[in-house]
């Protein structure tokens, strides 16, 4: 490997995975942002709600997250949220 190449061996955390699924345009090539992704403001509200519930983003991708997703429907449409983390 040359000195200009970097290899990352560390897998991303479940929290990082959930945040990326909710906010980052991971599918490239369309040249437009998905209307499904959370805006910065929506994510901030979601993060405050999770903190209040003593939860974290990883809880949205864990088994049994459907109840939490339904609770978050007060902030973000539950169907939209489910599609993002599926």
MMTF fields as JSON, N, C-alpha, C and O atoms, coordinates in Angstrom:
{
  "mmtfVersion": "1.0.0",
  "mmtfProducer": "UNKNOWN",
  "numBonds": 343,
  "numAtoms": 344,
  "numGroups": 86,
  "numChains": 1,
  "numModels": 1,
  "chainsPerModel": [1],
  "groupsPerChain": [86],
  "chainIdList": ["A"],
  "bondAtomList": [4, 2, 8, 6, 12, 10, 16, 14, 20, 18, 24, 22, 28, 26, 32, 30, 36, 34, 40, 38, 44, 42, 48, 46, 52, 50, 56, 54, 60, 58, 64, 62, 68, 66, 72, 70, 76, 74, 80, 78, 84, 82, 88, 86, 92, 90, 96, 94, 100, 98, 104, 102, 108, 106, 112, 110, 116, 114, 120, 118, 124, 122, 128, 126, 132, 130, 136, 134, 140, 138, 144, 142, 148, 146, 152, 150, 156, 154, 160, 158, 164, 162, 168, 166, 172, 170, 176, 174, 180, 178, 184, 182, 188, 186, 192, 190, 196, 194, 200, 198, 204, 202, 208, 206, 212, 210, 216, 214, 220, 218, 224, 222, 228, 226, 232, 230, 236, 234, 240, 238, 244, 242, 248, 246, 252, 250, 256, 254, 260, 258, 264, 262, 268, 266, 272, 270, 276, 274, 280, 278, 284, 282, 288, 286, 292, 290, 296, 294, 300, 298, 304, 302, 308, 306, 312, 310, 316, 314, 320, 318, 324, 322, 328, 326, 332, 330, 336, 334, 340, 338],
  "bondOrderList": [1, 1, 1, 1, 1, 1, 1, 1, 1, 1, 1, 1, 1, 1, 1, 1, 1, 1, 1, 1, 1, 1, 1, 1, 1, 1, 1, 1, 1, 1, 1, 1, 1, 1, 1, 1, 1, 1, 1, 1, 1, 1, 1, 1, 1, 1, 1, 1, 1, 1, 1, 1, 1, 1, 1, 1, 1, 1, 1, 1, 1, 1, 1, 1, 1, 1, 1, 1, 1, 1, 1, 1, 1, 1, 1, 1, 1, 1, 1, 1, 1, 1, 1, 1, 1],
  "groupList": [{"groupName": "UNK", "atomNameList": ["N", "CA", "C", "O"], "elementList": ["N", "C", "C", "O"], "formalChargeList": [0, 0, 0, 0], "bondAtomList": [1, 0, 2, 1, 3, 2], "bondOrderList": [1, 1, 2], "singleLetterCode": "X", "chemCompType": "L-PEPTIDE LINKING"}],
  "groupTypeList": [0, 0, 0, 0, 0, 0, 0, 0, 0, 0, 0, 0, 0, 0, 0, 0, 0, 0, 0, 0, 0, 0, 0, 0, 0, 0, 0, 0, 0, 0, 0, 0, 0, 0, 0, 0, 0, 0, 0, 0, 0, 0, 0, 0, 0, 0, 0, 0, 0, 0, 0, 0, 0, 0, 0, 0, 0, 0, 0, 0, 0, 0, 0, 0, 0, 0, 0, 0, 0, 0, 0, 0, 0, 0, 0, 0, 0, 0, 0, 0, 0, 0, 0, 0, 0, 0],
  "groupIdList": [1, 2, 3, 4, 5, 6, 7, 8, 9, 10, 11, 12, 13, 14, 15, 16, 17, 18, 19, 20, 21, 22, 23, 24, 25, 26, 27, 28, 29, 30, 31, 32, 33, 34, 35, 36, 37, 38, 39, 40, 41, 42, 43, 44, 45, 46, 47, 48, 49, 50, 51, 52, 53, 54, 55, 56, 57, 58, 59, 60, 61, 62, 63, 64, 65, 66, 67, 68, 69, 70, 71, 72, 73, 74, 75, 76, 77, 78, 79, 80, 81, 82, 83, 84, 85, 86],
  "secStructList": [7, 7, 6, 6, 7, 7, 7, 7, 7, 1, 7, 7, 7, 2, 2, 2, 2, 2, 2, 2, 2, 2, 2, 7, 7, 7, 1, 7, 1, 1, 1, 1, 7, 7, 6, 6, 1, 7, 7, 2, 2, 2, 2, 2, 2, 2, 2, 2, 2, 2, 2, 2, 6, 6, 7, 7, 4, 4, 4, 4, 6, 1, 6, 6, 6, 2, 2, 2, 2, 2, 2, 4, 4, 4, 6, 1, 7, 2, 2, 2, 2, 2, 2, 2, 2, 7],
  "xCoordList": [0.855, 0.0, 0.904, 1.878, 0.58, 1.377, 1.051, 0.05, 1.902, 1.683, 0.486, -0.017, 0.013, -1.145, -2.466, -3.518, -2.428, -3.645, -3.824, -2.86, -5.081, -5.391, -6.365, -7.352, -6.085, -6.982, -7.638, -6.968, -8.938, -9.669, -10.154, -10.935, -9.686, -10.062, -11.141, -11.692, -11.44, -12.385, -13.798, -14.096, -14.677, -16.069, -16.744, -16.352, -17.752, -18.449, -19.357, -19.832, -19.587, -20.433, -21.897, -22.258, -22.714, -24.147, -24.749, -25.666, -24.243, -24.719, -24.386, -25.237, -23.169, -22.767, -23.597, -24.042, -23.806, -24.608, -26.015, -26.518, -26.642, -27.997, -28.026, -28.928, -27.061, -27.014, -26.839, -27.485, -25.971, -25.777, -27.043, -27.394, -27.725, -28.961, -30.022, -30.806, -30.04, -31.054, -30.733, -31.644, -29.45, -29.099, -28.212, -28.175, -27.506, -26.506, -27.012, -27.629, -26.749, -27.117, -26.131, -25.105, -26.448, -25.525, -25.589, -24.654, -26.662, -26.796, -26.425, -27.088, -25.362, -24.888, -25.332, -25.81, -25.167, -25.447, -26.697, -26.891, -27.547, -28.778, -28.644, -29.427, -27.669, -27.449, -28.477, -28.501, -29.313, -30.3, -30.398, -30.195, -30.705, -30.844, -32.212, -33.206, -32.243, -33.501, -34.378, -33.903, -35.643, -36.589, -36.881, -37.458, -36.49, -36.705, -35.744, -36.11, -34.511, -33.5, -33.963, -34.7, -33.534, -33.873, -33.064, -31.884, -33.708, -32.983, -32.203, -32.406, -31.321, -30.55, -31.488, -31.272, -32.514, -33.471, -34.253, -34.474, -34.677, -35.409, -34.525, -34.962, -33.259, -32.36, -32.105, -32.028, -31.974, -31.751, -32.929, -32.729, -34.148, -35.333, -35.349, -35.646, -35.025, -34.988, -33.934, -34.184, -32.766, -31.684, -32.08, -31.781, -32.752, -33.211, -34.212, -34.154, -35.134, -36.128, -35.445, -35.79, -34.482, -33.755, -33.021, -33.049, -32.372, -31.66, -32.631, -32.344, -33.783, -34.808, -35.276, -35.547, -35.371, -35.798, -34.634, -34.805, -33.446, -32.228, -31.928, -31.535, -32.125, -31.833, -30.746, -30.313, -30.322, -29.326, -29.686, -30.526, -29.075, -29.431, -29.339, -30.134, -28.398, -28.247, -29.514, -29.777, -30.289, -31.524, -32.529, -33.445, -32.37, -33.27, -32.973, -33.829, -31.775, -31.413, -31.31, -30.965, -31.607, -31.56, -32.855, -33.88, -32.778, -33.979, -34.989, -34.623, -36.233, -37.277, -37.397, -37.934, -36.904, -36.93, -38.284, -38.478, -39.217, -40.482, -41.257, -41.884, -41.233, -41.942, -41.334, -42.053, -40.0, -39.317, -39.621, -39.858, -39.614, -39.93, -41.341, -41.572, -42.273, -43.644, -43.699, -44.416, -42.959, -42.914, -42.335, -42.78, -41.353, -40.727, -41.63, -41.312, -42.751, -43.718, -44.25, -44.82, -44.073, -44.456, -43.546, -43.925, -42.348, -41.343, -41.179, -41.171, -41.047, -40.841, -41.835, -42.033, -42.453, -43.399, -42.781, -41.68, -43.503, -42.989, -42.647, -41.63, -43.493, -43.217, -41.918, -41.1, -41.753, -40.525, -39.31, -38.305, -39.396, -38.296, -37.968, -36.798, -38.987, -38.787, -38.089, -37.201, -38.482, -37.827, -36.358, -35.52, -36.037, -34.658, -33.759, -32.613, -34.248, -33.395, -33.506, -32.802, -34.372, -34.552, -33.328, -33.299],
  "yCoordList": [-1.166, 0.0, 1.233, 1.294, 2.203, 3.418, 4.298, 4.09, 5.274, 6.153, 7.071, 7.637, 7.232, 8.102, 7.373, 8.009, 6.066, 5.296, 5.058, 4.841, 5.104, 4.844, 3.689, 3.653, 2.757, 1.623, 1.736, 1.957, 1.585, 1.661, 0.261, -0.339, -0.245, -1.581, -1.563, -2.608, -0.402, -0.296, -0.2, 0.707, -1.122, -1.018, 0.182, 0.613, 0.705, 1.85, 1.364, 0.228, 2.233, 1.867, 1.846, 2.397, 1.223, 1.176, 2.578, 2.87, 3.451, 4.834, 5.55, 6.235, 5.397, 6.025, 5.485, 6.249, 4.182, 3.564, 4.172, 4.532, 4.286, 4.836, 6.293, 6.691, 7.087, 8.498, 8.643, 9.487, 7.827, 7.873, 7.472, 8.098, 6.446, 6.019, 7.115, 7.254, 7.882, 8.924, 10.21, 10.921, 10.517, 11.861, 11.936, 12.98, 10.887, 10.978, 10.403, 9.338, 11.111, 10.582, 9.476, 9.748, 8.247, 7.132, 6.552, 5.879, 6.8, 6.321, 7.483, 8.521, 7.298, 8.379, 8.169, 7.096, 9.201, 9.081, 9.793, 9.966, 10.21, 10.874, 12.391, 13.071, 12.918, 14.348, 15.144, 16.371, 14.485, 15.184, 14.498, 13.289, 15.265, 14.702, 14.053, 14.545, 12.97, 12.279, 13.113, 13.657, 13.211, 13.925, 13.134, 13.666, 11.884, 11.031, 11.356, 11.252, 11.751, 11.993, 13.056, 13.97, 12.937, 13.931, 15.201, 15.151, 16.319, 17.593, 17.719, 16.945, 18.688, 18.923, 19.224, 18.746, 20.006, 20.348, 19.144, 18.978, 18.294, 17.083, 16.155, 15.578, 16.015, 15.139, 15.693, 14.928, 16.999, 17.598, 17.302, 16.969, 17.42, 17.106, 15.625, 15.269, 14.766, 13.33, 13.013, 12.219, 13.627, 13.377, 13.833, 13.147, 14.988, 15.458, 14.475, 14.169, 13.979, 13.022, 11.739, 11.204, 11.252, 10.032, 10.243, 9.375, 11.386, 11.684, 11.712, 11.172, 12.347, 12.423, 11.026, 10.782, 10.11, 8.729, 7.843, 6.642, 8.451, 7.711, 6.62, 5.503, 6.982, 6.097, 6.748, 7.869, 6.034, 6.55, 6.11, 5.224, 6.703, 6.347, 4.849, 4.325, 4.163, 2.723, 1.954, 0.89, 2.485, 1.805, 1.749, 0.927, 2.613, 2.622, 1.499, 1.146, 0.94, -0.156, -1.489, -2.508, -1.479, -2.707, -3.498, -2.959, -4.777, -5.605, -5.034, -4.622, -5.013, -4.512, -3.001, -2.442, -2.326, -0.863, -0.299, 0.916, -1.153, -0.651, 0.218, 1.192, -0.101, 0.713, 2.116, 3.112, 2.176, 3.467, 4.275, 5.481, 3.62, 4.296, 4.878, 5.995, 4.131, 4.637, 5.845, 6.805, 5.814, 6.954, 8.191, 9.313, 7.975, 9.083, 9.659, 10.692, 8.997, 9.492, 10.861, 11.548, 11.268, 12.618, 13.665, 14.828, 13.24, 14.147, 13.956, 14.92, 12.701, 12.344, 11.239, 10.324, 11.316, 10.291, 8.903, 8.63, 8.037, 6.705, 5.872, 5.179, 5.936, 5.17, 5.645, 4.841, 6.945, 7.511, 7.07, 6.65, 7.162, 6.764, 5.286, 4.909, 4.464, 3.022, 2.745, 1.895, 3.452, 3.26, 3.645, 2.987, 4.688, 5.146, 4.16, 3.952, 3.566, 2.677, 1.212, 0.363, 0.909, -0.499, -0.998, -2.148],
  "zCoordList": [0.0, 0.0, 0.0, 0.75, -0.833, -0.874, 0.325, 1.011, 0.566, 1.711, 1.515, 2.485, 0.262, 0.027, 0.233, 0.29, 0.345, 0.576, 2.075, 2.808, 2.506, 3.898, 3.959, 3.224, 4.827, 5.002, 6.367, 7.376, 6.386, 7.638, 7.984, 7.246, 9.105, 9.534, 10.61, 10.955, 11.133, 12.226, 11.677, 10.9, 12.066, 11.616, 12.275, 13.36, 11.609, 12.203, 13.325, 13.313, 14.284, 15.416, 14.988, 13.948, 15.779, 15.502, 15.53, 14.762, 16.409, 16.449, 15.141, 14.573, 14.671, 13.415, 12.258, 11.402, 12.229, 11.178, 11.157, 10.093, 12.314, 12.385, 11.935, 11.197, 12.364, 11.987, 10.479, 9.858, 9.889, 8.44, 7.694, 6.693, 8.164, 7.514, 7.541, 6.603, 8.608, 8.768, 8.019, 7.595, 7.852, 7.379, 6.147, 5.495, 5.806, 4.741, 3.424, 3.4, 2.334, 1.017, 0.615, -0.007, 0.971, 0.759, -0.649, -1.081, -1.356, -2.732, -3.638, -3.641, -4.406, -5.255, -6.696, -7.063, -7.498, -8.916, -9.374, -10.577, -8.467, -8.874, -8.902, -9.565, -8.195, -8.207, -7.416, -7.507, -6.654, -5.838, -4.489, -4.378, -3.484, -2.144, -2.008, -2.542, -1.303, -1.055, -0.136, 0.861, -0.467, 0.38, 1.645, 2.594, 1.664, 2.825, 3.967, 5.138, 3.623, 4.654, 5.629, 5.26, 6.86, 7.863, 7.639, 7.291, 7.841, 7.806, 9.103, 10.039, 9.152, 10.381, 11.546, 12.659, 11.294, 12.347, 12.831, 14.031, 11.888, 12.275, 13.089, 14.085, 12.651, 13.396, 14.798, 15.759, 14.921, 16.244, 17.17, 18.338, 16.662, 17.469, 17.848, 18.988, 16.876, 17.133, 18.195, 19.101, 18.085, 19.048, 20.449, 21.427, 20.561, 21.875, 22.468, 23.659, 21.638, 22.109, 22.588, 23.641, 21.816, 22.207, 23.53, 24.402, 23.678, 24.928, 26.105, 27.173, 25.896, 26.943, 27.357, 28.533, 26.389, 26.656, 27.114, 27.325, 27.265, 27.616, 26.585, 26.923, 25.33, 24.2, 23.355, 23.626, 22.344, 21.418, 20.007, 19.845, 18.975, 17.6, 17.313, 16.534, 17.922, 17.69, 18.05, 17.49, 18.974, 19.362, 18.215, 18.239, 17.209, 16.06, 15.072, 14.261, 15.132, 14.223, 14.96, 14.363, 16.246, 17.056, 16.87, 16.453, 17.188, 17.169, 18.158, 19.259, 17.772, 18.659, 18.682, 19.638, 17.645, 17.609, 17.197, 17.235, 16.807, 16.256, 17.24, 16.824, 18.52, 19.516, 19.612, 19.688, 19.607, 19.651, 18.392, 18.47, 17.237, 15.975, 16.033, 15.572, 16.592, 16.717, 17.645, 17.362, 18.737, 19.651, 18.966, 19.208, 18.123, 17.413, 16.325, 15.736, 16.06, 15.091, 15.452, 14.605, 16.698, 17.124, 16.479, 16.342, 16.087, 15.544, 14.037, 13.271, 13.632, 12.225, 11.895, 12.694, 10.736, 10.319, 10.518, 10.042, 11.226, 11.577, 10.346, 10.331, 9.308, 8.082, 7.422, 6.975, 7.374, 6.791, 7.597, 7.026, 8.9, 9.764, 9.59, 9.527, 9.513, 9.316, 7.986, 7.918, 6.931, 5.622, 5.685, 5.068, 6.413, 6.512, 7.254, 6.854, 8.3, 9.1, 8.691, 9.238, 7.747, 7.307, 6.563, 6.123]
}
